[in-house]
Amino acid sequence: MNFNEIKNLVERQPFRPFGVRLSNGAQYSFNDPREFGAPRDFHIIFFFGQTDAVRIDTENIVEIFEK
């Protein structure tokens, strides 16, 4: 997956929810900008849930879906 696609989704204003599906079948939905984190190069992203955080390598993203 192209990390620029993720960057474009995250930086658009106003924020619109989106999700990612990984090669292992896991899926994460970003419904609020506070649930998302990334270094400047967006090669990895972070999902911040209410009680946990997950590091996601953008190479493992097989699908991006918008809500």
The first five atom37 places (N, CA, C, CB, O) and aatype in JSON, in Angstrom:
{
  "aatype": [12, 2, 13, 2, 6, 9, 11, 2, 10, 19, 6, 1, 5, 14, 13, 1, 14, 13, 7, 19, 1, 10, 15, 2, 7, 0, 5, 18, 15, 13, 2, 3, 14, 1, 6, 13, 7, 0, 14, 1, 3, 13, 8, 9, 9, 13, 13, 13, 7, 5, 16, 3, 0, 19, 1, 9, 3, 16, 6, 2, 9, 19, 6, 9, 13, 6, 11],
  "atom_mask": [
    [1, 1, 1, 1, 1],
    [1, 1, 1, 1, 1],
    [1, 1, 1, 1, 1],
    [1, 1, 1, 1, 1],
    [1, 1, 1, 1, 1],
    [1, 1, 1, 1, 1],
    [1, 1, 1, 1, 1],
    [1, 1, 1, 1, 1],
    [1, 1, 1, 1, 1],
    [1, 1, 1, 1, 1],
    [1, 1, 1, 1, 1],
    [1, 1, 1, 1, 1],
    [1, 1, 1, 1, 1],
    [1, 1, 1, 1, 1],
    [1, 1, 1, 1, 1],
    [1, 1, 1, 1, 1],
    [1, 1, 1, 1, 1],
    [1, 1, 1, 1, 1],
    [1, 1, 1, 0, 1],
    [1, 1, 1, 1, 1],
    [1, 1, 1, 1, 1],
    [1, 1, 1, 1, 1],
    [1, 1, 1, 1, 1],
    [1, 1, 1, 1, 1],
    [1, 1, 1, 0, 1],
    [1, 1, 1, 1, 1],
    [1, 1, 1, 1, 1],
    [1, 1, 1, 1, 1],
    [1, 1, 1, 1, 1],
    [1, 1, 1, 1, 1],
    [1, 1, 1, 1, 1],
    [1, 1, 1, 1, 1],
    [1, 1, 1, 1, 1],
    [1, 1, 1, 1, 1],
    [1, 1, 1, 1, 1],
    [1, 1, 1, 1, 1],
    [1, 1, 1, 0, 1],
    [1, 1, 1, 1, 1],
    [1, 1, 1, 1, 1],
    [1, 1, 1, 1, 1],
    [1, 1, 1, 1, 1],
    [1, 1, 1, 1, 1],
    [1, 1, 1, 1, 1],
    [1, 1, 1, 1, 1],
    [1, 1, 1, 1, 1],
    [1, 1, 1, 1, 1],
    [1, 1, 1, 1, 1],
    [1, 1, 1, 1, 1],
    [1, 1, 1, 0, 1],
    [1, 1, 1, 1, 1],
    [1, 1, 1, 1, 1],
    [1, 1, 1, 1, 1],
    [1, 1, 1, 1, 1],
    [1, 1, 1, 1, 1],
    [1, 1, 1, 1, 1],
    [1, 1, 1, 1, 1],
    [1, 1, 1, 1, 1],
    [1, 1, 1, 1, 1],
    [1, 1, 1, 1, 1],
    [1, 1, 1, 1, 1],
    [1, 1, 1, 1, 1],
    [1, 1, 1, 1, 1],
    [1, 1, 1, 1, 1],
    [1, 1, 1, 1, 1],
    [1, 1, 1, 1, 1],
    [1, 1, 1, 1, 1],
    [1, 1, 1, 1, 1]
  ],
  "atom_positions": [
    [[0.84, -1.17, 0.0], [0.0, 0.0, 0.0], [0.89, 1.24, 0.0], [-0.96, 0.0, 1.22], [1.91, 1.28, 0.69]],
    [[0.5, 2.2, -0.76], [1.26, 3.44, -0.88], [0.99, 4.31, 0.35], [0.89, 4.19, -2.18], [-0.15, 4.69, 0.61]],
    [[2.04, 4.63, 1.1], [1.86, 5.42, 2.31], [1.35, 6.82, 2.02], [3.16, 5.49, 3.07], [0.8, 7.47, 2.92]],
    [[1.53, 7.31, 0.8], [0.99, 8.63, 0.44], [-0.54, 8.64, 0.46], [1.49, 9.05, -0.94], [-1.15, 9.66, 0.74]],
    [[-1.15, 7.49, 0.15], [-2.61, 7.39, 0.2], [-3.11, 7.6, 1.63], [-3.09, 6.03, -0.34], [-4.1, 8.3, 1.85]],
    [[-2.43, 6.99, 2.58], [-2.79, 7.15, 3.98], [-2.6, 8.61, 4.4], [-1.94, 6.21, 4.87], [-3.47, 9.19, 5.05]],
    [[-1.48, 9.18, 4.04], [-1.17, 10.57, 4.39], [-2.26, 11.5, 3.87], [0.21, 10.98, 3.83], [-2.71, 12.39, 4.58]],
    [[-2.69, 11.3, 2.63], [-3.72, 12.15, 2.05], [-5.05, 12.01, 2.79], [-3.9, 11.8, 0.58], [-5.75, 13.0, 3.0]],
    [[-5.39, 10.79, 3.2], [-6.64, 10.59, 3.95], [-6.6, 11.29, 5.3], [-6.9, 9.09, 4.15], [-7.56, 11.94, 5.7]],
    [[-5.5, 11.15, 5.98], [-5.37, 11.71, 7.33], [-5.34, 13.23, 7.32], [-4.13, 11.17, 8.0], [-5.88, 13.87, 8.22]],
    [[-4.72, 13.81, 6.32], [-4.52, 15.26, 6.3], [-5.68, 16.05, 5.68], [-3.28, 15.58, 5.57], [-5.67, 17.28, 5.74]],
    [[-6.65, 15.38, 5.09], [-7.75, 16.13, 4.48], [-8.6, 16.79, 5.58], [-8.63, 15.2, 3.6], [-8.75, 16.26, 6.68]],
    [[-9.13, 17.95, 5.23], [-9.94, 18.72, 6.17], [-11.33, 18.92, 5.59], [-9.28, 20.09, 6.49], [-11.44, 19.31, 4.43]],
    [[-12.36, 18.68, 6.34], [-12.33, 18.13, 7.7], [-12.0, 16.64, 7.66], [-13.67, 18.37, 8.41], [-12.13, 16.0, 6.62]],
    [[-11.59, 16.1, 8.8], [-11.29, 14.67, 8.91], [-12.55, 13.87, 8.59], [-10.75, 14.32, 10.32], [-13.65, 14.2, 9.06]],
    [[-12.38, 12.82, 7.78], [-13.48, 11.89, 7.48], [-13.02, 10.49, 7.86], [-13.9, 11.96, 5.96], [-11.91, 10.09, 7.51]],
    [[-13.87, 9.75, 8.57], [-13.49, 8.4, 9.02], [-13.09, 7.48, 7.87], [-14.64, 7.77, 9.79], [-13.63, 7.55, 6.77]],
    [[-12.12, 6.61, 8.17], [-11.67, 5.61, 7.21], [-11.15, 4.41, 7.99], [-10.57, 6.17, 6.25], [-10.97, 4.47, 9.2]],
    [[-10.92, 3.33, 7.28], [-10.38, 2.14, 7.91], [-9.36, 1.47, 7.02], [0.0, 0.0, 0.0], [-9.26, 1.76, 5.83]],
    [[-8.61, 0.56, 7.62], [-7.62, -0.21, 6.86], [-7.8, -1.69, 7.17], [-6.17, 0.25, 7.21], [-8.15, -2.07, 8.29]],
    [[-7.56, -2.51, 6.17], [-7.57, -3.96, 6.33], [-6.16, -4.44, 6.05], [-8.63, -4.66, 5.38], [-5.53, -4.02, 5.08]],
    [[-5.66, -5.33, 6.92], [-4.28, -5.81, 6.81], [-4.22, -7.17, 6.15], [-3.64, -5.87, 8.19], [-5.24, -7.86, 6.0]],
    [[-3.03, -7.56, 5.76], [-2.83, -8.85, 5.08], [-3.2, -10.04, 5.97], [-1.38, -8.99, 4.63], [-3.49, -11.12, 5.46]],
    [[-3.2, -9.86, 7.29], [-3.57, -10.96, 8.19], [-5.07, -10.98, 8.49], [-2.79, -10.85, 9.49], [-5.52, -11.8, 9.29]],
    [[-5.84, -10.09, 7.86], [-7.28, -10.04, 8.04], [-7.74, -9.04, 9.1], [0.0, 0.0, 0.0], [-8.93, -8.74, 9.17]],
    [[-6.84, -8.54, 9.91], [-7.21, -7.55, 10.93], [-7.66, -6.27, 10.26], [-6.02, -7.27, 11.89], [-7.23, -5.93, 9.15]],
    [[-8.53, -5.56, 10.93], [-9.05, -4.33, 10.37], [-9.17, -3.29, 11.49], [-10.41, -4.56, 9.67], [-9.56, -3.61, 12.61]],
    [[-8.83, -2.06, 11.16], [-8.87, -0.97, 12.13], [-9.6, 0.21, 11.52], [-7.44, -0.56, 12.57], [-9.34, 0.59, 10.38]],
    [[-10.52, 0.78, 12.28], [-11.29, 1.93, 11.83], [-10.85, 3.17, 12.6], [-12.81, 1.7, 12.01], [-10.76, 3.16, 13.82]],
    [[-10.57, 4.22, 11.85], [-10.17, 5.5, 12.42], [-11.36, 6.44, 12.31], [-8.9, 6.09, 11.69], [-11.61, 7.02, 11.26]],
    [[-12.09, 6.58, 13.41], [-13.3, 7.39, 13.42], [-13.06, 8.8, 13.93], [-14.35, 6.72, 14.26], [-13.93, 9.66, 13.83]],
    [[-11.89, 9.03, 14.47], [-11.53, 10.31, 15.06], [-10.04, 10.53, 14.81], [-11.88, 10.36, 16.6], [-9.27, 9.57, 14.89]],
    [[-9.61, 11.74, 14.51], [-8.18, 11.95, 14.24], [-7.28, 11.58, 15.43], [-7.94, 13.39, 13.86], [-6.1, 11.29, 15.23]],
    [[-7.82, 11.59, 16.64], [-7.01, 11.23, 17.82], [-6.71, 9.73, 17.86], [-7.73, 11.65, 19.1], [-5.86, 9.3, 18.64]],
    [[-7.39, 8.95, 17.05], [-7.12, 7.51, 17.0], [-5.94, 7.18, 16.08], [-8.37, 6.76, 16.54], [-5.52, 6.03, 16.01]],
    [[-5.43, 8.16, 15.39], [-4.38, 7.96, 14.39], [-3.08, 8.63, 14.81], [-4.84, 8.5, 13.03], [-3.08, 9.72, 15.37]],
    [[-1.97, 7.95, 14.53], [-0.66, 8.54, 14.75], [0.31, 8.03, 13.7], [0.0, 0.0, 0.0], [0.15, 6.91, 13.19]],
    [[1.32, 8.83, 13.37], [2.32, 8.42, 12.38], [3.53, 9.33, 12.45], [1.73, 8.41, 10.96], [3.4, 10.51, 12.78]],
    [[4.71, 8.79, 12.14], [5.86, 9.68, 11.98], [5.7, 10.44, 10.66], [7.2, 8.86, 12.01], [4.78, 10.15, 9.89]],
    [[6.55, 11.38, 10.41], [6.4, 12.23, 9.22], [6.42, 11.48, 7.9], [7.48, 13.25, 9.2], [5.82, 11.93, 6.92]],
    [[7.1, 10.34, 7.84], [7.19, 9.62, 6.56], [6.04, 8.62, 6.35], [8.5, 8.88, 6.48], [5.95, 8.04, 5.27]],
    [[5.18, 8.41, 7.33], [3.99, 7.55, 7.23], [4.31, 6.11, 6.84], [3.03, 8.14, 6.24], [3.43, 5.41, 6.32]],
    [[5.54, 5.64, 7.06], [5.86, 4.25, 6.74], [5.28, 3.27, 7.75], [7.36, 4.06, 6.65], [5.1, 2.09, 7.45]],
    [[4.99, 3.76, 8.94], [4.21, 3.0, 9.92], [3.14, 3.94, 10.44], [5.11, 2.44, 11.09], [3.31, 5.16, 10.43]],
    [[2.03, 3.36, 10.88], [0.99, 4.16, 11.49], [0.6, 3.5, 12.81], [-0.25, 4.31, 10.54], [0.93, 2.34, 13.06]],
    [[-0.09, 4.25, 13.63], [-0.53, 3.75, 14.92], [-2.03, 3.94, 15.06], [0.21, 4.44, 16.07], [-2.57, 4.99, 14.71]],
    [[-2.69, 2.91, 15.58], [-4.09, 2.99, 15.95], [-4.15, 3.1, 17.46], [-4.91, 1.76, 15.42], [-3.63, 2.24, 18.17]],
    [[-4.79, 4.15, 17.95], [-4.94, 4.35, 19.39], [-6.39, 4.1, 19.76], [-4.49, 5.77, 19.83], [-7.26, 4.93, 19.51]],
    [[-6.64, 2.94, 20.37], [-7.98, 2.62, 20.85], [-8.19, 3.18, 22.24], [0.0, 0.0, 0.0], [-7.35, 3.93, 22.75]],
    [[-9.3, 2.84, 22.86], [-9.58, 3.34, 24.2], [-8.66, 2.75, 25.24], [-11.01, 3.05, 24.58], [-8.32, 3.41, 26.22]],
    [[-8.23, 1.51, 25.04], [-7.39, 0.86, 26.05], [-6.11, 0.27, 25.49], [-8.16, -0.22, 26.74], [-5.33, -0.34, 26.23]],
    [[-5.88, 0.42, 24.18], [-4.69, -0.17, 23.59], [-4.2, 0.66, 22.42], [-4.96, -1.6, 23.15], [-4.88, 1.56, 21.95]],
    [[-3.01, 0.33, 21.96], [-2.44, 0.96, 20.78], [-1.82, -0.13, 19.92], [-1.37, 2.05, 21.17], [-1.26, -1.09, 20.43]],
    [[-1.93, 0.03, 18.61], [-1.42, -0.97, 17.67], [-0.53, -0.27, 16.66], [-2.57, -1.73, 16.96], [-0.9, 0.76, 16.09]],
    [[0.66, -0.83, 16.43], [1.56, -0.33, 15.39], [1.26, -1.1, 14.11], [3.07, -0.49, 15.79], [1.18, -2.32, 14.13]],
    [[1.09, -0.38, 13.02], [0.74, -0.99, 11.73], [1.79, -0.61, 10.71], [-0.68, -0.55, 11.27], [2.02, 0.58, 10.46]],
    [[2.42, -1.6, 10.11], [3.37, -1.35, 9.03], [2.55, -1.15, 7.76], [4.4, -2.55, 8.87], [1.75, -2.02, 7.39]],
    [[2.72, -0.02, 7.09], [1.88, 0.27, 5.92], [2.06, -0.75, 4.79], [2.19, 1.66, 5.4], [1.2, -0.85, 3.92]],
    [[3.16, -1.5, 4.79], [3.35, -2.54, 3.78], [2.34, -3.67, 3.95], [4.77, -3.1, 3.85], [2.1, -4.43, 3.01]],
    [[1.75, -3.8, 5.15], [0.77, -4.86, 5.41], [-0.67, -4.44, 5.13], [0.89, -5.31, 6.82], [-1.58, -5.25, 5.3]],
    [[-0.88, -3.21, 4.72], [-2.23, -2.75, 4.41], [-2.59, -3.21, 3.01], [-2.34, -1.2, 4.53], [-1.89, -2.89, 2.04]],
    [[-3.69, -3.96, 2.89], [-4.12, -4.44, 1.59], [-5.35, -3.69, 1.07], [-4.43, -5.93, 1.66], [-5.68, -3.76, -0.11]],
    [[-6.03, -2.97, 1.98], [-7.21, -2.22, 1.56], [-7.43, -1.04, 2.48], [-8.45, -3.13, 1.54], [-7.22, -1.12, 3.69]],
    [[-7.85, 0.07, 1.88], [-8.29, 1.23, 2.63], [-9.76, 1.42, 2.29], [-7.43, 2.53, 2.28], [-10.14, 1.4, 1.11]],
    [[-10.58, 1.61, 3.29], [-12.01, 1.83, 3.02], [-12.46, 3.09, 3.74], [-12.88, 0.6, 3.46], [-12.05, 3.36, 4.87]],
    [[-13.3, 3.84, 3.06], [-13.84, 5.06, 3.63], [-15.24, 4.78, 4.14], [-13.84, 6.21, 2.6], [-15.98, 3.97, 3.58]],
    [[-15.58, 5.47, 5.21], [-16.9, 5.26, 5.82], [-17.87, 6.31, 5.37], [-16.8, 5.26, 7.33], [-19.03, 6.3, 5.78]]
  ]
}
